[in-house]
Amino acid sequence: MAIVARPMPPEAALPPCDERIVELYRYWLSIHPARGVLPGRQHLDPVMVPKLLPWLWLIEFDRQPLRFRYRLIGTEQVVALGRDATGKWLDEVHPGFAASAGYPQFVAAVERGEIGFHKGAAINHRQRSWMSIERLVLPMARNGHDVDLLLGISVFMPTAAAAE
């Protein structure tokens, strides 16, 4: 399977992907307080996306040095990881995170407010031998401009080879 991992501007169209990712993306676009302004945590209402909650995660981060931590992790993420990583640093939960194809997306989300989409092998998860992943990383900014939180969704599915 080809891996698609790239940062994109906030208004970009998503490539073909799972409907749950599309639903979160549309919701994120709908909560923007104004054109050119990012939504913040205060705009996010989990009641509006209840069926997505098991796949969602929130990432907080330190800027100096740039390091990411799970603030919240959905139940499907816990199952895929084989543990609850809430409160844990991503580089501790996923030892190769800083060298992964997804890392630049997290950096672009923090530094430039870009969204990130990834489709490919699930390399950091318990059942990685048969699983593929689609992931969306969305920047959030309390003041509308300075990213202070990442909202994301990871959807896992059997690879085509495993489904046969």
CYANA upper distance limits for C-alpha pairs under 8 A (distance plus 0.5 A):
  1 MET  CA    120 GLY  CA      6.73
  1 MET  CA    121 ALA  CA      7.90
  2 ALA  CA    119 LYS  CA      8.25
  2 ALA  CA    120 GLY  CA      6.74
  3 ILE  CA    118 HIS  CA      7.46
  3 ILE  CA    119 LYS  CA      5.95
  3 ILE  CA    120 GLY  CA      4.96
  3 ILE  CA    121 ALA  CA      7.75
  4 VAL  CA    117 PHE  CA      7.70
  4 VAL  CA    118 HIS  CA      5.60
  4 VAL  CA    119 LYS  CA      5.55
  4 VAL  CA    120 GLY  CA      7.09
  5 ALA  CA    101 ALA  CA      6.82
  5 ALA  CA    102 GLY  CA      6.77
  5 ALA  CA    105 GLN  CA      7.98
  5 ALA  CA    116 GLY  CA      7.59
  5 ALA  CA    117 PHE  CA      6.19
  5 ALA  CA    118 HIS  CA      4.76
  5 ALA  CA    119 LYS  CA      7.15
  6 ARG  CA    102 GLY  CA      8.37
  6 ARG  CA    104 PRO  CA      8.34
  6 ARG  CA    105 GLN  CA      6.78
  6 ARG  CA    116 GLY  CA      6.21
  6 ARG  CA    117 PHE  CA      6.48
  6 ARG  CA    118 HIS  CA      7.34
  7 PRO  CA    104 PRO  CA      8.01
  7 PRO  CA    105 GLN  CA      5.63
  7 PRO  CA    108 ALA  CA      6.85
  7 PRO  CA    109 ALA  CA      8.03
  7 PRO  CA    114 GLU  CA      6.37
  7 PRO  CA    115 ILE  CA      6.04
  7 PRO  CA    116 GLY  CA      4.81
  7 PRO  CA    117 PHE  CA      7.23
  8 MET  CA     12 ALA  CA      6.66
  8 MET  CA    114 GLU  CA      5.85
  8 MET  CA    115 ILE  CA      5.63
  8 MET  CA    116 GLY  CA      6.41
  8 MET  CA    117 PHE  CA      8.32
  9 PRO  CA    113 GLY  CA      8.02
  9 PRO  CA    114 GLU  CA      5.31
  9 PRO  CA    115 ILE  CA      6.59
 10 PRO  CA    113 GLY  CA      7.63
 10 PRO  CA    114 GLU  CA      5.99
 10 PRO  CA    115 ILE  CA      6.15
 14 LEU  CA     22 VAL  CA      8.09
 14 LEU  CA    117 PHE  CA      8.24
 17 CYS  CA     21 ILE  CA      7.30
 17 CYS  CA     22 VAL  CA      7.57
 17 CYS  CA    134 GLU  CA      7.79
 18 ASP  CA     22 VAL  CA      7.14
 18 ASP  CA    134 GLU  CA      7.90
 18 ASP  CA    155 VAL  CA      8.11
 19 GLU  CA     23 GLU  CA      6.55
 20 ARG  CA     24 LEU  CA      6.78
 20 ARG  CA     52 LEU  CA      7.15
 20 ARG  CA    155 VAL  CA      8.25
 21 ILE  CA     25 TYR  CA      6.65
 21 ILE  CA    134 GLU  CA      8.43
 21 ILE  CA    135 ARG  CA      8.04
 21 ILE  CA    136 LEU  CA      7.20
 21 ILE  CA    153 ILE  CA      7.22
 21 ILE  CA    154 SER  CA      8.49
 21 ILE  CA    155 VAL  CA      8.23
 22 VAL  CA     26 ARG  CA      6.62
 23 GLU  CA     27 TYR  CA      6.66
 24 LEU  CA     28 TRP  CA      6.55
 24 LEU  CA     49 VAL  CA      8.03
 24 LEU  CA     52 LEU  CA      8.05
 24 LEU  CA    153 ILE  CA      8.26
 25 TYR  CA     29 LEU  CA      6.70
 26 ARG  CA     30 SER  CA      6.63
 27 TYR  CA     31 ILE  CA      6.92
 27 TYR  CA     49 VAL  CA      8.39
 28 TRP  CA     32 HIS  CA      7.35
 28 TRP  CA     39 PRO  CA      7.93
 28 TRP  CA    138 LEU  CA      8.33
 31 ILE  CA     39 PRO  CA      6.54
 31 ILE  CA     43 HIS  CA      6.57
 31 ILE  CA     44 LEU  CA      7.72
 32 HIS  CA     37 VAL  CA      6.88
 32 HIS  CA     38 LEU  CA      6.17
 32 HIS  CA     39 PRO  CA      5.15
 32 HIS  CA     43 HIS  CA      8.31
 33 PRO  CA     37 VAL  CA      6.95
 33 PRO  CA     38 LEU  CA      7.70
 33 PRO  CA     39 PRO  CA      6.68
 34 ALA  CA     38 LEU  CA      8.32
 37 VAL  CA    144 GLY  CA      5.33
 37 VAL  CA    145 HIS  CA      6.72
 38 LEU  CA    113 GLY  CA      8.36
 38 LEU  CA    139 PRO  CA      7.76
 38 LEU  CA    140 MET  CA      6.45
 38 LEU  CA    141 ALA  CA      6.23
 38 LEU  CA    144 GLY  CA      5.03
 38 LEU  CA    145 HIS  CA      6.62
 39 PRO  CA     43 HIS  CA      6.50
 39 PRO  CA     44 LEU  CA      8.21
 39 PRO  CA    140 MET  CA      5.90
 39 PRO  CA    141 ALA  CA      6.34
 39 PRO  CA    142 ARG  CA      7.43
 39 PRO  CA    144 GLY  CA      6.41
 40 GLY  CA     44 LEU  CA      7.42
 40 GLY  CA    140 MET  CA      5.21
 40 GLY  CA    141 ALA  CA      4.87
 40 GLY  CA    142 ARG  CA      4.62
 40 GLY  CA    143 ASN  CA      7.49
 40 GLY  CA    144 GLY  CA      6.96
 40 GLY  CA    149 LEU  CA      8.35
 41 ARG  CA    140 MET  CA      7.04
 41 ARG  CA    141 ALA  CA      7.66
 41 ARG  CA    142 ARG  CA      6.69
 41 ARG  CA    149 LEU  CA      8.03
 42 GLN  CA    142 ARG  CA      7.46
 45 ASP  CA     49 VAL  CA      8.10
 46 PRO  CA     50 PRO  CA      6.60
 46 PRO  CA     53 LEU  CA      7.81
 49 VAL  CA     53 LEU  CA      7.28
 52 LEU  CA     56 LEU  CA      6.92
 53 LEU  CA     74 GLY  CA      6.47
 53 LEU  CA     75 THR  CA      8.41
 54 PRO  CA     73 ILE  CA      8.44
 54 PRO  CA     74 GLY  CA      4.73
 54 PRO  CA     75 THR  CA      5.21
 54 PRO  CA     76 GLU  CA      5.51
 54 PRO  CA     77 GLN  CA      7.59
 55 TRP  CA     73 ILE  CA      8.27
 55 TRP  CA     74 GLY  CA      5.72
 55 TRP  CA     75 THR  CA      7.36
 55 TRP  CA     76 GLU  CA      5.91
 55 TRP  CA     77 GLN  CA      6.52
 55 TRP  CA    153 ILE  CA      5.90
 55 TRP  CA    154 SER  CA      6.21
 55 TRP  CA    155 VAL  CA      6.84
 56 LEU  CA     73 ILE  CA      6.83
 56 LEU  CA     74 GLY  CA      5.75
 56 LEU  CA     77 GLN  CA      8.25
 56 LEU  CA    151 LEU  CA      7.88
 56 LEU  CA    152 GLY  CA      6.14
 56 LEU  CA    153 ILE  CA      4.95
 56 LEU  CA    154 SER  CA      7.30
 57 TRP  CA     70 TYR  CA      7.68
 57 TRP  CA     71 ARG  CA      7.95
 57 TRP  CA     72 LEU  CA      5.80
 57 TRP  CA     73 ILE  CA      4.94
 57 TRP  CA     74 GLY  CA      6.44
 57 TRP  CA    151 LEU  CA      6.55
 57 TRP  CA    152 GLY  CA      5.72
 57 TRP  CA    153 ILE  CA      6.61
 58 LEU  CA     70 TYR  CA      6.61
 58 LEU  CA     71 ARG  CA      5.83
 58 LEU  CA     72 LEU  CA      5.55
 58 LEU  CA     73 ILE  CA      7.15
 58 LEU  CA    149 LEU  CA      7.46
 58 LEU  CA    150 LEU  CA      6.12
 58 LEU  CA    151 LEU  CA      5.26
 58 LEU  CA    152 GLY  CA      6.73
 59 ILE  CA     68 PHE  CA      6.88
 59 ILE  CA     69 ARG  CA      5.99
 59 ILE  CA     70 TYR  CA      5.22
 59 ILE  CA     71 ARG  CA      5.81
 59 ILE  CA     72 LEU  CA      7.62
 59 ILE  CA    149 LEU  CA      6.33
 59 ILE  CA    150 LEU  CA      5.42
 59 ILE  CA    151 LEU  CA      7.01
 59 ILE  CA    152 GLY  CA      8.35
 60 GLU  CA     68 PHE  CA      6.42
 60 GLU  CA     69 ARG  CA      5.87
 60 GLU  CA     70 TYR  CA      6.95
 60 GLU  CA     71 ARG  CA      6.46
 60 GLU  CA    148 ASP  CA      7.34
 60 GLU  CA    149 LEU  CA      5.51
 60 GLU  CA    150 LEU  CA      6.99
 61 PHE  CA     66 LEU  CA      7.34
 61 PHE  CA     67 ARG  CA      5.93
 61 PHE  CA     68 PHE  CA      4.80
 61 PHE  CA     69 ARG  CA      6.27
 61 PHE  CA    148 ASP  CA      7.91
 61 PHE  CA    149 LEU  CA      7.67
 62 ASP  CA     66 LEU  CA      5.86
 62 ASP  CA     67 ARG  CA      5.75
 62 ASP  CA     68 PHE  CA      7.12
 63 ARG  CA     67 ARG  CA      7.14
 67 ARG  CA     89 TRP  CA      7.83
 67 ARG  CA     90 LEU  CA      8.28
 67 ARG  CA     91 ASP  CA      8.31
 68 PHE  CA     89 TRP  CA      6.21
 68 PHE  CA     90 LEU  CA      6.14
 68 PHE  CA     91 ASP  CA      8.02
 69 ARG  CA     86 THR  CA      8.48
 69 ARG  CA     87 GLY  CA      6.69
 69 ARG  CA     88 LYS  CA      5.95
 69 ARG  CA     89 TRP  CA      4.57
 69 ARG  CA     90 LEU  CA      5.95
 70 TYR  CA     85 ALA  CA      7.05
 70 TYR  CA     86 THR  CA      5.65
 70 TYR  CA     87 GLY  CA      5.70
 70 TYR  CA     88 LYS  CA      6.12
 70 TYR  CA     89 TRP  CA      6.84
 70 TYR  CA     90 LEU  CA      7.26
 71 ARG  CA     86 THR  CA      6.14
 71 ARG  CA     87 GLY  CA      5.90
 71 ARG  CA     88 LYS  CA      8.40
 72 LEU  CA     86 THR  CA      5.87
 72 LEU  CA     87 GLY  CA      7.88
 73 ILE  CA     77 GLN  CA      6.78
 73 ILE  CA     78 VAL  CA      7.46
 73 ILE  CA     84 ASP  CA      7.82
 73 ILE  CA     85 ALA  CA      7.44
 73 ILE  CA     86 THR  CA      6.32
 74 GLY  CA     78 VAL  CA      6.98
 75 THR  CA     79 VAL  CA      6.82
 76 GLU  CA     80 ALA  CA      6.68
 77 GLN  CA     81 LEU  CA      6.51
 77 GLN  CA     84 ASP  CA      8.45
 77 GLN  CA    154 SER  CA      7.93
 78 VAL  CA     82 GLY  CA      6.23
 78 VAL  CA     83 ARG  CA      5.63
 78 VAL  CA     84 ASP  CA      5.45
 78 VAL  CA     85 ALA  CA      7.63
 79 VAL  CA     83 ARG  CA      7.22
 80 ALA  CA    125 HIS  CA      6.15
 80 ALA  CA    126 ARG  CA      6.32
 80 ALA  CA    127 GLN  CA      7.27
 80 ALA  CA    156 PHE  CA      8.38
 81 LEU  CA    124 ASN  CA      8.06
 81 LEU  CA    125 HIS  CA      5.36
 81 LEU  CA    126 ARG  CA      5.76
 82 GLY  CA    125 HIS  CA      8.11
 82 GLY  CA    126 ARG  CA      6.42
 85 ALA  CA     93 VAL  CA      7.47
 88 LYS  CA     92 GLU  CA      7.54
 88 LYS  CA     93 VAL  CA      7.32
 89 TRP  CA     93 VAL  CA      6.91
 90 LEU  CA     94 HIS  CA      6.12
 90 LEU  CA     95 PRO  CA      8.27
 90 LEU  CA     97 PHE  CA      7.37
 91 ASP  CA     95 PRO  CA      5.62
 91 ASP  CA     96 GLY  CA      7.35
 91 ASP  CA     97 PHE  CA      5.93
 91 ASP  CA     98 ALA  CA      7.31
 94 HIS  CA    124 ASN  CA      6.27
 96 GLY  CA    100 SER  CA      6.64
 97 PHE  CA    102 GLY  CA      8.10
 97 PHE  CA    103 TYR  CA      6.78
 98 ALA  CA    103 TYR  CA      6.10
 99 ALA  CA    103 TYR  CA      7.29
101 ALA  CA    105 GLN  CA      8.47
102 GLY  CA    106 PHE  CA      7.32
102 GLY  CA    118 HIS  CA      7.47
103 TYR  CA    107 VAL  CA      6.91
104 PRO  CA    108 ALA  CA      6.47
105 GLN  CA    109 ALA  CA      6.54
105 GLN  CA    114 GLU  CA      8.23
105 GLN  CA    115 ILE  CA      7.67
105 GLN  CA    116 GLY  CA      5.51
105 GLN  CA    117 PHE  CA      8.19
105 GLN  CA    137 VAL  CA      7.83
106 PHE  CA    110 VAL  CA      6.83
106 PHE  CA    116 GLY  CA      7.75
106 PHE  CA    137 VAL  CA      7.53
107 VAL  CA    111 GLU  CA      6.44
108 ALA  CA    112 ARG  CA      5.76
108 ALA  CA    113 GLY  CA      6.98
108 ALA  CA    114 GLU  CA      6.09
108 ALA  CA    115 ILE  CA      8.08
108 ALA  CA    116 GLY  CA      8.37
109 ALA  CA    113 GLY  CA      4.96
109 ALA  CA    114 GLU  CA      4.96
109 ALA  CA    115 ILE  CA      6.22
109 ALA  CA    116 GLY  CA      7.58
109 ALA  CA    137 VAL  CA      7.78
109 ALA  CA    138 LEU  CA      7.29
109 ALA  CA    139 PRO  CA      5.86
109 ALA  CA    147 VAL  CA      8.04
109 ALA  CA    150 LEU  CA      7.99
110 VAL  CA    114 GLU  CA      8.15
110 VAL  CA    139 PRO  CA      7.20
110 VAL  CA    147 VAL  CA      5.97
110 VAL  CA    148 ASP  CA      7.83
110 VAL  CA    149 LEU  CA      8.44
110 VAL  CA    150 LEU  CA      8.27
111 GLU  CA    147 VAL  CA      7.91
113 GLY  CA    138 LEU  CA      8.49
113 GLY  CA    139 PRO  CA      6.00
113 GLY  CA    140 MET  CA      8.41
113 GLY  CA    145 HIS  CA      8.40
113 GLY  CA    147 VAL  CA      6.94
114 GLU  CA    138 LEU  CA      7.80
114 GLU  CA    139 PRO  CA      7.22
115 ILE  CA    136 LEU  CA      7.72
115 ILE  CA    137 VAL  CA      6.00
115 ILE  CA    138 LEU  CA      5.46
115 ILE  CA    139 PRO  CA      6.99
116 GLY  CA    135 ARG  CA      8.33
116 GLY  CA    136 LEU  CA      6.10
116 GLY  CA    137 VAL  CA      5.35
116 GLY  CA    138 LEU  CA      7.34
117 PHE  CA    134 GLU  CA      7.83
117 PHE  CA    135 ARG  CA      6.11
117 PHE  CA    136 LEU  CA      5.15
117 PHE  CA    137 VAL  CA      6.98
118 HIS  CA    133 ILE  CA      8.07
118 HIS  CA    134 GLU  CA      6.02
118 HIS  CA    135 ARG  CA      5.57
118 HIS  CA    136 LEU  CA      7.14
119 LYS  CA    132 SER  CA      7.96
119 LYS  CA    133 ILE  CA      6.19
119 LYS  CA    134 GLU  CA      4.92
119 LYS  CA    135 ARG  CA      7.05
120 GLY  CA    132 SER  CA      5.97
120 GLY  CA    133 ILE  CA      6.05
120 GLY  CA    134 GLU  CA      7.21
121 ALA  CA    128 ARG  CA      7.77
121 ALA  CA    131 MET  CA      7.03
121 ALA  CA    132 SER  CA      4.92
121 ALA  CA    133 ILE  CA      6.43
122 ALA  CA    128 ARG  CA      5.76
122 ALA  CA    131 MET  CA      6.31
122 ALA  CA    132 SER  CA      5.46
122 ALA  CA    133 ILE  CA      5.77
122 ALA  CA    156 PHE  CA      8.31
123 ILE  CA    128 ARG  CA      6.10
124 ASN  CA    128 ARG  CA      7.41
127 GLN  CA    131 MET  CA      6.70
128 ARG  CA    132 SER  CA      7.86
130 TRP  CA    158 PRO  CA      6.04
130 TRP  CA    159 THR  CA      6.18
130 TRP  CA    161 ALA  CA      8.38
130 TRP  CA    162 ALA  CA      6.11
131 MET  CA    156 PHE  CA      6.87
131 MET  CA    157 MET  CA      6.00
131 MET  CA    158 PRO  CA      5.06
131 MET  CA    159 THR  CA      5.85
132 SER  CA    156 PHE  CA      6.27
132 SER  CA    157 MET  CA      5.89
132 SER  CA    158 PRO  CA      6.42
132 SER  CA    159 THR  CA      5.84
133 ILE  CA    154 SER  CA      7.06
133 ILE  CA    155 VAL  CA      6.12
133 ILE  CA    156 PHE  CA      5.13
133 ILE  CA    157 MET  CA      6.87
134 GLU  CA    154 SER  CA      6.21
134 GLU  CA    155 VAL  CA      5.79
134 GLU  CA    156 PHE  CA      7.17
135 ARG  CA    152 GLY  CA      7.63
135 ARG  CA    153 ILE  CA      6.09
135 ARG  CA    154 SER  CA      4.85
135 ARG  CA    155 VAL  CA      6.92
136 LEU  CA    152 GLY  CA      5.90
136 LEU  CA    153 ILE  CA      5.93
136 LEU  CA    154 SER  CA      7.18
137 VAL  CA    150 LEU  CA      7.04
137 VAL  CA    151 LEU  CA      6.52
137 VAL  CA    152 GLY  CA      5.06
137 VAL  CA    153 ILE  CA      7.46
138 LEU  CA    150 LEU  CA      6.07
138 LEU  CA    151 LEU  CA      5.54
138 LEU  CA    152 GLY  CA      6.38
139 PRO  CA    147 VAL  CA      6.53
139 PRO  CA    148 ASP  CA      8.28
139 PRO  CA    149 LEU  CA      6.82
139 PRO  CA    150 LEU  CA      5.29
139 PRO  CA    151 LEU  CA      6.86
140 MET  CA    144 GLY  CA      8.08
140 MET  CA    147 VAL  CA      5.90
140 MET  CA    148 ASP  CA      6.68
140 MET  CA    149 LEU  CA      5.59
140 MET  CA    150 LEU  CA      6.16
140 MET  CA    151 LEU  CA      7.36
141 ALA  CA    145 HIS  CA      6.20
141 ALA  CA    146 ASP  CA      5.85
141 ALA  CA    147 VAL  CA      4.76
141 ALA  CA    148 ASP  CA      5.75
141 ALA  CA    149 LEU  CA      7.04
142 ARG  CA    146 ASP  CA      7.90
142 ARG  CA    147 VAL  CA      7.92
142 ARG  CA    148 ASP  CA      7.35
158 PRO  CA    162 ALA  CA      6.43
158 PRO  CA    163 ALA  CA      6.53
159 THR  CA    163 ALA  CA      6.77
160 ALA  CA    164 GLU  CA      7.15
